[in-house]
Amino acid sequence: MLVTHGKVGLVFCPAWTKALVIISEASTRLPWWAMFRYALVILDTLKPSRVALLDTYPVTTYITPHPTPVQDDRILYLSTTSPPSSLKSNSSPFSPPNLLQSTSASFLCILSTSHAPSQGTAIVVPSPYVPQPPPKVLSPSNFSHLSQDRFEWSKNVINTAQELLFSTINEPAPPKWEYMEGQEVLMVGKKRQSEVGEGGMYI
């Protein structure tokens, strides 16, 4: 468990990947001043050759030349190196003047300026909600909205994002996710339930 005056990241070593999986800010939200240091400690400790990040972007405030529907399914990406063809064909670049202001931005900033041969890619999925600004101090994460949240990503978005994440670390993707009637989102062939919180990342 990664600790910075609080439980900020949960680390897992699942059997279905060779990568470490970090669920970031699962219980504690990071302020602006702590994001860079948090990312730096993780990268200095793990020294990964490739980093794949999963994040969201608010569709309602994302700036594009043309109006964008709230239920837009476009997956975007940012990469510190030339992206693979699979990324280009299944997603679009995260374009300026938009800014990624979550902890993922700190990871990409460090990886893009580091002399180490690490490759960083963020897969950014659409969300209809504008995130709350970071707190001024370490604060508990708020999951109260999940019980009232009726928003669900489509199977296509979930599976495409998963495939893109694993393609960036040169691994085959796990089995696809399916919606089972009367149940939460489950992975085919697995009895594992998925819960999406305020932030998450794969490394």
VENZI-V123249 format. One line per field, one symbol per residue. ss: DSSP state (H for helix, E for strand, L for the rest). A space follows every 50 residues. Layout:
ss = ???
//
This chain:
ss = LEELLLEEEEEELLLLLLLLEEEELLLEELLHHHHHHHHHHHHHHHLLLE EEEEEEEEHHHLLLLLLLLLLLLLLEEEELLLLLHHHHHHLEELLLLLLL LLHHHHHHHHHHHLLLLLEEEEEEEEELLLLLLLLLLLEELLLHHHHLLL LLLLHHHHHHHHHHHHHHLLLLLLLLEEELLLLLEEELLLLLELLLLLLL EEL
//
